[in-house]
Amino acid sequence: MNLRRPYHYSGKISANVANLSTLQPLLRASGNQNALTGAVKLDWEGAGQGVTASQPSSSKSTQKAFGVAPWKNSGNLKLELQKGRYGNLQSLQANVEASYSPEKLDVPTIFFATSNMDFHAIAHAEGEKLEIDKIELNQVVTAQPRKGGRSGARAEPAVPQGRINYAYGYISIPFVWRNLGTSAPVVPSSGKVAAIMQSENLDLKKVFDDLGFDAKTSGVVNAKLDADGTIGDVNARLDLQIHDLRSEYWPKMEPATFTLNAQTVHDQLVFSGKLEQTRLQPIEINASMPLDIPKIVAARTLPDDTPITAKAHVPRTSVNFVRQFVPELAQLDGELGMDVDVTGTIGHPVLSGAGDMTVNVARFTDATIPSVGGFNARITFRDNEVTLDRFGGDVAGGPFTMSGRVTFPKLIAPTVDLRFRAQSVLVARNDTLTVRADADVAITGPFAAGKVSGNVALTNSKFLKNIDLIPIGLPGRPAPQAPAERPELFSLPAPPLRDWKFDVAIKTKDPVLIRGNLATGEATTDLKLTGTGLRPALQGVVQMEDVEATLPFSRLNVTRGLLTFTQDDPMNPRVDLQGTSVIRDYTVRVYVYGTLLSPEAVFTSEPPLAQEEIISLIATGATRRELSTGNVLAGRAAMLLVQQLYRKIVKKGEPTESNTVFNKLDLDLGTVDPRTGQQQATVRFKINDNLVLTGDVGVHGSFRGKVKYLIRFR
């Protein structure tokens, strides 16, 4: 290479990588986790000059003196790839041969292939045009598997039958090869265009699979494109039809047919589309707009002052077709229809028309999901706004409404200003939990980065949970299993919702009632939902008030109960719970701390006992020393069984009470009388916190009664 302008050079590069997987650490270092294998060979040889034009200068005389040098490079290139793999792309092959000179570009071989598809073409650029000819797209056709014979032999697997040409064509566009690197236009607007492309029965799913896309969409494509004229005045027509259109996201969806016809004449684009399905009236859209290709290329986008005329028509049809997209819907009754006209420009669209929708009833297969009824909506399109004139219904008896508008400062950049209000709508319902809420939530900002803010107030909510201490009538029931996965807060990874921001306060209008056979009380919340759709966060406090928990042989009064949610780990709140229980002559205090997934507990008592003795006292109503004598453990189990039968038969379905007879009565069987050394049964009945009646019955029928008065010192 000559180090002076215009940097004349000549060179040769040859590379042969037998195994591309050796380069995989480079991908990993850049954050790319795709698999990479195969063998690649590259050969290039060329000569020319590195700079073809002078440096920009404000002096016209300088520019005139230096002039503009033409393209002066020539060379040959050959690229081969065998047995390649990148990500989901398998069995990759490539073969490209090219030569270039100042006068022309010649690419006699362009070949790319996967295991089930290959692409062929040749390219030639000379004079004022670039031609891509002999374009072919072939797909592998698999033979149908042979069925087993009468002997019951297994069917033979499907085998490749051959390759069938599904797409072919020819393209010629204006391209001045010798103008590369100069200030002269490479693609002149007066250059001629010619194109013929046709595809017949192209399997859409095969194309996506072969290209490594998990599109989960299938269908058969037929398309034809004819074009002629110049870049500045293209005359072209495209006819596209996709039939048997399906999606794996909606397995119950009936096959659909989509048809698109587009034509450009004298810089004007006109197109019409139609979507047809057996459960849906045909949806039609028609539009026209100027197509100034040079202007679009220069701006690299559609200019805001581009006029547009469009019309969308949805005939009145039953909303029952939605069930094929939402299989959880068991019943859906209603109808919808819409007519919309769009005029104006891309930068300032003018809308007109209206749409309405009614849902008489919507019920789900899951009975815990509340039903929706009486829904009625009317949307009007005016100027650059879409206004919700009427939008409301009720969810399980709780009314809700939405008002506001969506503004289109640009046709492709809407701005949202909506407000959602609800009164005692049913949010969740199952055997354990019933939650209703009032809501006043605003949705504002650009649709690509909206903000959700407002207040949600829980009301008329209840938590009901009955726990069997002894699962009577359910022999062999397995022990409860720990959650298989760590609970996670919801996430919305798909745009645009992933970039939305949340600022919603969640509080209790009425305390959430806690009811069950083992606990009663109330809970209040002071939470805030923040973060984004991709990474939402929950922070705040849930406080339990007046909670009484029924232990097997006592009651625990929760004097302090807090769950503190933090942004860094919203589904694993910090626990702060303190409670007191009086068990016989002992006062036990419990302190639970840590996190919900990893709690820690500390037990203290008066009179003092070891931690192990306190746990035994809470679980069985007796210390470990007492359990080691006689049949005390059997007596504890018998008392627990009687309590369970009482709750199942006499108090079935009723919440626990703090003053039941079982909370005052205590029975011990098999204790040892310290006076005689014989076994006895002891009954204690607590009149109040100070007076206790005690009766002992010996094995020979002897009875002794006592009145105990307790004096507690702090």
N, C-alpha and C positions, 0 to 999 in steps of 0.2 A: 504494500500500500504506500502510495506517495503521500507524504504528510502535508503537501501543499494542495490548495484548491486546484481542481475539483476532486482531489483524492482518488486518483486512478488506482484500481486494485485488480488482483486476480487471485483465485484461491480454490481450494478443494476441501470438502468436509466429508468424512466417511465415518459412520457410527453403526455399531452392531451390538445390540443389547439382547443377549440370549434369554434373560429372565427379568422381566420388568418388576417382579416382586422385590428385587433388591433395592428398588427406588421407593418402596412403600414407606420406610421411615421418614422420608421427606414429606410425604402426604400427611402422615400422622403429626409431624411437627407443625404443619400448617393448619391442623384441625380437621383435615379431611380423613374420614374413617372408611372410605370406600376401598374394597379389595382391588388389587391391581396385579395382573399376571399377563404373560404373553411374551412374544419375541418381536422386536422391531429392528428394521434395517433402514438406514438413511444414507443416500449418496447425493452430493451436490457438488457441482463444479461451475464456476462462472467468472466473468470479468466485466469491467466497466468502470464507472465513476460513482463515487459516493454522494456527491452533491451535484444537482442538475440546474440549480438556479442561484443567483446571487443573494446575499443577505438583504433583508428589507432595508430600504433607505428612504429618507424624506427628500432626498435630492433626485429630481427627475433626470438630471443630466447623468448622475451616477448610474441610475437604473438603465438608462439608454446606452451608456458606455458598456456596462457589463452584459446587457441583454438577458435573454432567457435561453438556457441550454436545453436541447431536447433530451428525451430518454435515451441513454447510451449504455445499456446493460444487456448482457446475454449470458445464458447458462442453461444447465440441465439439472433436473431434479427427479429423484426416484425414491418412493417411500413404500415400504412393505410392513404389514403387521400380520402376524399369524398367531392363532390360538389365544387371542387376547380376552381379557375380562376386566371390566371396570364397573364396580358396584353390581347392579342387577343385570348389566349387559353381559351376555355369555357368547362364547365361540366367535369372537370378533375377528374379522379379516378386513384388510384394506390394501389397496394397490393403486398408487397414483404415479403416473409418469408425465412429465411436463418439460417443455423446452421454451425458452423465450429469447427474444432478440429485440433490438430497437424497433423493428417493423411489426412483429407479431408475437402472439402467445399461442402455443399449441399444446393441448392436453389430450393425447389420444386415448388415455386410459384413466377412468375414474370408476373405482369399484369399492363398495363398502358392503359388508355382509355380516349377518348374525346367524344363529343356528336355524332360524325359520324365515329369513327375509334377506334379499340382496338388492342393491341399487347399482345400475350401470349408467354411464353417460360419457360423452366426449365433449370437449370445449375447444373453441378456436376464436381468437380475436385478431383481426387484421383490418386495416383501413379504419372504418368508422362504425364497426359493429362487433358485438360479441355473440357468438352462436353456441348454444348448448343443445346438442342433438343426441338422438338415440337414447333418450331418457327412458329407463325401464325400472319398474318396481315389481319384484317378483316375491311371491309368498309360497311356502311349502304347503302342499295339500296332503293331508294325512288320510290314508285308506281306512275305511271302516273295519273294525275288528271282526274277524270271522267268529261265528258262534260255534259252540261245542256241538259235536254230533250226538246221535242218539245214545251213545255209550256214556254220555255225561262228561266228556272231555272238556277241559277248561278252554274258554275262548282265547284265541291268539291276540296278543296286544296289537294296537294300531301301529302301523309303520308308515314312514314317508312314501308317498306315491309319486311325487314329482313337484316341480315348481311351475306355477301358472302366473302369467303376466297380468297384473291387476291395474297397473298404471303405466302410461307411456306418453311421450310428447316431444315437443320441439319449442325452444325459446330463442328469440333473437331480439337483442336490445341495443340501442346506440351506446357505443363505448369506444373512445379514441385511445387506443393503447399508447400511441406515441406521445400523447399529452400528459402521461403520468409524470408527476414531479414538476410540472410547469404550471404557470398561471392560466393556461388555456383550459377551457371546460373539458372534462373527461366524458361527461354525459351531456351532450348538447340537446336542448329542448326541441330542436328541429329533427333530431334523429328518428329513424323509423323503428317501429315496434312490430313484432310478429310473434304470436304464440299459439300453439295448439297443445292442450293437455287434456287427457281423458283418463278416467278411472272407472273400472267396472267391477262391482261386487267385491270391493276392498273390505276385508275383515278388520274392523276398527280395533277390536280387542287384541288381535294378533300384532297389529302395529304398535300399540302401547306396550304390550309385553316385550316385544323384540327390542324396543327402545329403552327398556328398563323402567317404564313408568307404571306405577300401581294405580291406574286411573279408575279401575272397577267399573268401566263403561264398555258396553258392547253394542254392535250395530253393523250394518252393511252399508257402505258408502258408494254412491254413483255420482260422478262429477264430470263436467265438461267445461273447458275454458277455451274461448276463441278471442284473439285480440289482434288488432292491426292499427295503423295510423302512426302518429308520432308521440313523443313524450309529452309535448304540449297539448296534443289533441288525440287522446287514446280512444279508440272504439273497441270495447270489449264486452263480452257477455259470459256470465258464469251461471251454470245450472247445477245445483247441488241437491241431492236427496239422500237422507239417512233413514232407512227403514229398519224395523225390528230393534229400535233403540231401547236399551235397558240399562239399569244400574244395579250393581251389587249392594249399594247402600239401601235400596228399596226392593227387596226380593219379591214383594207382592205387586210390584208395579206392572201394569199391563204394557205391552210393547207399544211404542209411539213411533210416529213418522214425522220427520222435520224436512221441510222443503224450503229452499232459498233460491231466488232468482235475482241476479244483479246485472246491471247493464250501465256502461258509460258511453255517452254520445256527446261530443262537443263539450268536453269538460264538465259534464253533468252526470252524477251518479244517481241511479234510481234502483231501489231494491225492494223486494217484498218477501216476507217469510210467513210460513204457516206451520203450526204444531197441531197434530191430530192424534186423538186417542179415543178408544171406545167409551171410556167413562167421562169424557170431557168434550164439550163443544169446541169446534176448531177455533184456535186463537190466531189472529192475524195481525201483522204489523207491516206497514208500508212507509217508506221514507225516500227522500231525495235531497241532494245537496251538491254544491259545486265540488269538482275534483280537480284542483289545480296542482298537479304533481310537482312541478318545479318549485312552487311556493311552499308546498308541504315539506319537500326535501330540504329546502333552505331553512325553514323554521324548525325542522325535525319534530313537528307535531301539527295537529290541526289548528290553524290560527283561530283566535277567539272571534274574529269577525266573519267566520264562515257561516253563511245562511243555512238553515236546516228546516225541512218540512217533514213531519212524521205523523202517523196515526196508528194507534193501537186499539184493537177491538176484541173484547172478551164477551161473547154472547151470554145471556143469562143461562146459568147452568147450576146443577146441584153441587153443593159442597161435599157430597159424599165421596167424590174422587180423592179427597185428602186422605181417606183411610188407607189407600194403598201406599202412602208415604209415611203414615203413622199407624203401624199395625196395632199399637196399644189401644186405639179407639175401637170401642165395641159398637157404638151408635153415634151417628152424626147426621143431623137433619137441618137443612137450610139451603140457601142459594146465594149466588153472587153474579155480578155483571159489571162491565166497565167499558167506557169509551173515552179515549184521551187523544187530543190533538196537540202537536208541538210545532211552533213556528219560531221566528226570531233567529238568533245566531247561537253558536256554541257558547259564546261568552255571556249572552243575555237571552236565554230561552223564554218563550212565551207559551204558557200552558193553558189549555181549556178543556173542559169536560168534567165528568163525574164518574164515581163508582160506588156501589153499595153492596153490603153483605149482611145476611141475617143467619143466625144459628139458633134454631129453636131449642135444641138440646144436643149436648155432647157428653157421652159417657164413656168411661174407660173400662177395659177388661180388669184392671186392678181396682178393686173396690176402695182402696185407701186413697186413690187420687180423686179429688173432688170433681163433681160434674159442673159443667158450664151451661147456663140456660139464659134465654131472653137476650142474647147478644144481637145488637143492631148497630151498624156502622154506615156512615155516608161520608165519602171523601170527595172534595171538589178541587179541581185544578184551575187556577186562575193566575194569569201573568206568570211569575216565576215561583209560585207557591203552591204547595199541596196542603190543604187545610182539612182538619178533622172536624167536620160540622157536627157529627154525632158518632160516638164510639163508646159503647158501654154494655154491660150485662151484669150477671151475678154469678158468683162461685159459691155453690152450696148455700144459697140464701144471703150471701154477703155481696152487696152491690159494688161495682167498680166502674170508673169512667176514665177516659183519656181525652185531653184537649191539646190544641196547639197546632203547629204547622211545620212543614219541611220546606225550606227555601233553597232554590237552585241559583246561586250567583253565577255558577257555571253548570252546564248540563251534567258534567261528570264529577262535580264537587258540591254535593248537597250539604246544607247546614240544618241541624235539628233543633227544634224548640218545642218540646212536648212536656206535658205534666200528667202524671198518673195518680189518681186518687182511689182509695178503696176504704170500705168500712166493714170491719168484722168479716173479712173474706177468709175462707178456710184455706190455710196454707199447707197443713199436713194433718193426716189422720190415719192412725193404725190402732192396733189393740193396746198400745202402750201410751201413745201421745196424741193429743188433739191440740192444734195450734191455730188460732185465728189472729188476724192482725188488721190494724188500720194503717194506711199508707198515704203519704203525700210526697211523691218523688218526682223530681224534674230531670229531664234528659236534654242536655243543651250542648251546643258546639258543633264543629264540623263532624260529619258522619265518620270520617276516617280517624278522628281523635275526640270522640264525644266525652261528656262528663255526666255521671249519674250522681245526684245529690238529693238529700231530703231526709225524711224521718219515717221510721216504721215503728209502730207501737203494738206490742203483743197484748191481746185482750181475750177474755173468756177462754183461756187455755188451761189444760190440765194434763198432768203426768200421772198415769195410773199403772202400777206395777205390783202384781201379786207374786210372791216368791214362796215356793214350797220348801219348808225346812226338811220335811220328810216326804219324798214323792210317792204318796200312797196311791196304789193302783197302777203304778208305772214301773213294774219290775224290769230291771235290766236297762233302764234309761242311761245313755252314756253321759259321762261327766261333761260339763260345759267346756267348750274349746276356746282358747284364746283367739283373738282376731287374727286372720291369716295375713292381713296387710295393715300397715300403719294408716290410720285415717288421714285423708288429705282434704284441704279446702278445694272448692271447685276451681277450674281453670278454663279459660276460653282462648285456646291457642290460635284459632283461625282469625285472620284479619277480616274486617277492621276492629272487631270487638276486643282483640288482644291489646289494642292500644287505648282503649277507653279507660277513664279514671273513675274511681268510686269514692264517694264521701257521704255515706249513709249512716245515720244514727239509728241504733236498734235499742229501744227501751221498752219497759213494761207499763202499759196503761193500767192494767190490773195485774196483781201478782199471779204468777203461774202456780196453780194449786198442785201440791204433791200429795197424792192419795194412794194408799196401798195397804196390804195386810200387815206390813212391817214398818211403815213410815207415814207420817203426815207432816204438812208444813207448807211453806210458800217460798217462791223464788222470784227475785227481781233482777232485771238486767240493765246494764248501762254499757252497751257495746257500740263499736264503730267499725263499719266496713270501709276499708281504704285500699290503696294500691291500684293496680291495673287489672284488666281482664286476664292477662297472662299470669300475673303474680298478685292475686288479691291478698289482702291481709285483714285480720280480725284482731281488734284490741279492745280492752275494757274489762269489766268485772261482772260476774254473776254472783249474787248474794242470796244465801238461804236464810230464811227467817222463820222462827217458831217451829223448827223441825224437831220432831220426836221420832226416834227410830226404835222399833221393838226388837230387842235382842232375845235370844232363846229364853233367858231366865231373868231379864231385867229390861229397863228402858234407858235409852241414851238421849239426853237432852242436848241438842247441838246449840251451844251458846254463841258460836262464831263459825260461819261457813262461807268461804270465798273461793271462787275460781277466777284467776286473773289471766286473761288472754293477752299475748304479746305478738308483735308483728313478725318477729323472727321465727316463731313456731306456733302458729295460731290454733292448730288442732291438738296441742299438748299444753294446756294451761297449767299454771302453778296452782297448787292446792294449799289452802290454809283453813283447817277445820279443827275446832276444839269442842269437846263434849264432856258431859258428866253423867255418871250412872251410879245409882245406889243399889248394890247387890248384897243382900243380907245386912251384915254389920259393916260392910266396906263401902267407902266412897271411891269410885274409880274415875280417873280423868284420862281422856284420850286426846292426843294431839297428832294430826295427820298433816304432813308437809311434803314438799317435793313437787313432782309433776304428775299429771293424770296417768301417764304411761309408766312412771317409775315412782310411785308414792312410798313414803317412809312413815312409820308410826312409832310414837312413844307413849307408854302407859305408866301412870303413877297411881298410887292408892293411899288411902288413910283407913286403918293403920297400914304402914308400909309393907308391901309385898314385892317379891322379885318379879321381873317382867314375865317369866314363864308362869308363875303362879297367877298373875293378873289375867293373862290370856286364858288359862284354864278356867278361872273364875267367870270370865265373860262368856266362854263357850259352853260351859257345863253347869255353872252355878255353884261349883265346888272347887276347892284348891286341889292340887295334885296329891297332897298328903291325905286329904279326905277321900279322894277317889281310890286310893290304894287300900282302903279299909272296907271290908264287907261288900255289899252289892249296891254301893252308892251310884255307880255308873248306870246300872240297870234302872234304878229309880229315876235318875235324870232322864233317861230315854223314855220311860213310861210317861213321865210328866209332859215331855215334849210331844209324844204321840197323842195324849189327851187334848193338848192345846190345838194340835193340827186338826184333829177330828172336829173339835168344837168350831174352828173357823171354817172348815169345809162344809159342815152340815148346818149349824145354827146361824153362823154369821156369814154365809156365802155371799160374795159380791159386795160386802160392806167394808168400808175403810176401818183401819185399826183405831181403837179408842185407848185413851190414856188411863182410864180408871176401870178396866175390866177386872173381873174377879181373879183372873190368872196373873195379873200384875201384882196382886196382893197375897196370893196363895203360893206356898212353897212346900213341896213334899220330898222327903228324903227317905229312901228305903235302904235297910242294911247298915245303918250307922250303929256304932257300938256305944252302949251306955257306959260311961266311965265309972258308975257306981257298982254295976254288977258284972261288967265285961260281956254282957249278952247283947245280941243284935236287937235293934228296935226300929220302929218307923216313927219319923218325926214330921209333924205338920206345923207350919208357921203361917200365921195370918197377920198381915200388916194393917193395923187400923189407921195409923197416920205415920208421919216421919219419926215419931218418938215412941208410940205404943205398939207392941207386938205381942200377940197371943201365941203361945207355944204349947203343943201337946205331944207326949211321947207314949207310944204303945209298945210294950215288950212282947217277946215271943210267947210268954205264958199268959198274956191278957192283962198284965198290969198296966195302969194308966197314970200319968202324971201331967198336970197342967200348970203352966206358968204364965205370968204377966211380966213382960220385960219393958222397962222404960229406958230409952237410949238417951244418953247425954253426950253430945259431940263437942270436942274441943278443937279450936282452930289455932 
